[in-house]
Amino acid sequence: QVQLVEAGGGLVQAGGSLRLSCAASGSIFSVNSMGWYRQAPGKQRELVAAITSGGSITYAASVKGRFTISRDNAKNTVYLQMNSLKPEDTAVYYCKGRIVVVTTAAYEYDYWGQGTQVTVSS
């Protein structure tokens, strides 16, 4: 059983900052990539940022230069520092982890957190 628990969402004014965190726990053998996605009302879920276990990072063009993703491998935790927030950043933010678990063999699965609401007022 693997769980991803997010924290740090909330309401902030445009131009403000928030920091999200996501901790993976449970029967984890290893954590490969971790990432943040978001879904605004009426829109599809989209990638915001992702980071591999080796530290390679990908950002959506819309957040590059404003958001920073990082991870603590020892804690199986990923962070998203969001600065210069805009109303269009308003969405539910989801954490995803590509995690290897071992039962009879090693299997890699994608696990999702429950989501955390980020609301940016103008």
FIKEVO-127949 format. One record per residue (C-alpha): residue number from 1; x, y, z; residue in three letters. Coordinates in pm, 1 decimal, decimal comma, padded with zeros to 6 digits. Example, Ala and Ser with C-alpha at 12.3 -4.5 7.8 and 13.67 -1.06 7.14 Angstrom:
<atoms>
   num          X          Y          Z   residuo
     1    01230,0   -00450,0    00780,0       ALA
     2    01367,0   -00106,0    00714,0       SER
</atoms>
This chain:
<atoms>
   num          X          Y          Z   residuo
     1    00000,0    00000,0    00000,0       GLN
     2    00140,4    00336,8   -00105,8       VAL
     3    00002,6    00677,8   -00017,6       GLN
     4    00087,5    01024,2   -00142,4       LEU
     5   -00019,0    01304,0    00090,9       VAL
     6   -00015,3    01663,0   -00027,6       GLU
     7   -00012,4    01979,1    00179,0       ALA
     8    00025,6    02352,3    00132,6       GLY
     9   -00259,9    02465,9   -00085,8       GLY
    10   -00475,0    02765,9   -00005,5       GLY
    11   -00593,0    03109,6   -00107,0       LEU
    12   -00342,4    03376,2   -00206,7       VAL
    13   -00351,9    03709,1   -00386,2       GLN
    14   -00201,7    03751,1   -00729,2       ALA
    15    00171,9    03799,3   -00703,0       GLY
    16    00192,4    03592,5   -00388,2       GLY
    17    00361,6    03261,9   -00315,9       SER
    18    00271,0    02915,2   -00194,9       LEU
    19    00472,8    02602,7   -00130,7       ARG
    20    00324,2    02260,1   -00187,7       LEU
    21    00464,9    01937,6   -00051,0       SER
    22    00388,5    01574,6   -00125,8       CYS
    23    00517,2    01285,1    00081,2       ALA
    24    00507,4    00925,3   -00036,5       ALA
    25    00484,3    00650,8    00221,5       SER
    26    00411,7    00280,2    00244,6       GLY
    27    00566,6   -00030,3    00093,9       SER
    28    00807,2    00158,7   -00131,4       ILE
    29    01111,6    00000,7   -00288,1       PHE
    30    01214,4    00309,6   -00481,1       SER
    31    01066,9    00632,4   -00612,8       VAL
    32    01148,8    00719,1   -00969,9       ASN
    33    00997,9    01036,3   -01108,9       SER
    34    00768,8    01263,8   -00908,2       MET
    35    00562,3    01544,4   -01045,3       GLY
    36    00288,6    01797,7   -01001,6       TRP
    37   -00018,1    01824,1   -01220,8       TYR
    38   -00312,3    02059,5   -01204,1       ARG
    39   -00669,7    02063,5   -01317,9       GLN
    40   -00879,8    02375,8   -01346,5       ALA
    41   -01260,7    02358,6   -01372,5       PRO
    42   -01366,2    02249,1   -01718,1       GLY
    43   -01010,3    02176,1   -01827,5       LYS
    44   -00797,2    01867,1   -01863,1       GLN
    45   -00533,8    01776,2   -01611,0       ARG
    46   -00196,1    01911,0   -01719,5       GLU
    47    00164,4    01864,4   -01618,8       LEU
    48    00308,1    02151,1   -01415,7       VAL
    49    00653,3    02017,4   -01329,2       ALA
    50    00831,1    01685,3   -01287,6       ALA
    51    01163,3    01569,4   -01147,4       ILE
    52    01339,7    01236,7   -01186,9       THR
    53    01533,2    01053,8   -00918,3       SER
    54    01849,2    01180,5   -01086,1       GLY
    55    01732,7    01540,6   -01070,1       GLY
    56    01626,9    01605,0   -01429,0       SER
    57    01347,1    01861,0   -01434,6       ILE
    58    01067,1    01949,3   -01672,1       THR
    59    00840,2    02253,7   -01644,7       TYR
    60    00529,6    02358,0   -01830,4       ALA
    61    00598,6    02670,5   -02033,2       ALA
    62    00332,0    02860,0   -01841,0       SER
    63    00513,9    02821,8   -01507,1       VAL
    64    00878,6    02832,0   -01610,9       LYS
    65    01063,8    03100,1   -01419,7       GLY
    66    00793,6    03124,2   -01152,9       ARG
    67    00768,8    02771,0   -01010,2       PHE
    68    01048,5    02553,3   -00873,2       THR
    69    01022,7    02179,5   -00815,9       ILE
    70    01257,4    01998,1   -00580,7       SER
    71    01270,7    01669,3   -00397,1       ARG
    72    01417,5    01510,3   -00088,2       ASP
    73    01496,0    01152,6   -00186,1       ASN
    74    01560,1    01046,6    00172,9       ALA
    75    01207,7    01154,5    00267,2       LYS
    76    01037,6    01050,7   -00059,5       ASN
    77    00901,2    01402,9   -00071,3       THR
    78    00857,6    01646,1   -00357,8       VAL
    79    00801,0    02019,4   -00325,4       TYR
    80    00663,4    02288,0   -00553,2       LEU
    81    00755,6    02646,7   -00473,8       GLN
    82    00513,5    02873,2   -00655,6       MET
    83    00601,1    03242,3   -00685,6       ASN
    84    00440,8    03530,9   -00875,0       SER
    85    00111,3    03345,5   -00876,6       LEU
    86   -00153,2    03444,7   -01128,3       LYS
    87   -00530,5    03391,0   -01125,7       PRO
    88   -00485,5    03143,8   -01410,6       GLU
    89   -00282,3    02924,0   -01175,2       ASP
    90   -00603,5    02851,7   -00984,8       THR
    91   -00663,8    02476,4   -00991,9       ALA
    92   -00654,0    02156,7   -00792,1       VAL
    93   -00291,2    02047,3   -00778,8       TYR
    94   -00214,0    01676,1   -00776,7       TYR
    95    00108,3    01500,4   -00694,2       CYS
    96    00208,2    01192,7   -00891,2       LYS
    97    00481,5    00946,6   -00805,9       GLY
    98    00618,3    00670,4   -01027,5       ARG
    99    00699,3    00418,6   -00757,9       ILE
   100    00845,8    00071,5   -00751,4       VAL
   101    00689,7   -00174,2   -00506,9       VAL
   102    00801,7   -00529,0   -00444,2       VAL
   103    00560,2   -00815,9   -00398,0       THR
   104    00649,4   -01133,0   -00584,6       THR
   105    00860,4   -00914,8   -00812,3       ALA
   106    00933,5   -00547,7   -00860,8       ALA
   107    00654,1   -00350,8   -01022,9       TYR
   108    00639,6    00016,0   -01115,6       GLU
   109    00310,0    00200,1   -01077,0       TYR
   110    00186,3    00557,3   -01092,5       ASP
   111    00030,8    00674,9   -00767,3       TYR
   112   -00167,5    00996,0   -00720,1       TRP
   113   -00231,8    01217,5   -00423,2       GLY
   114   -00579,1    01337,9   -00329,0       GLN
   115   -00523,5    01690,2   -00461,9       GLY
   116   -00492,6    02027,5   -00295,0       THR
   117   -00678,4    02341,1   -00398,0       GLN
   118   -00481,8    02649,4   -00497,8       VAL
   119   -00685,7    02965,4   -00549,8       THR
   120   -00527,8    03289,6   -00668,6       VAL
   121   -00742,5    03599,3   -00639,9       SER
   122   -00696,6    03902,7   -00863,1       SER
</atoms>
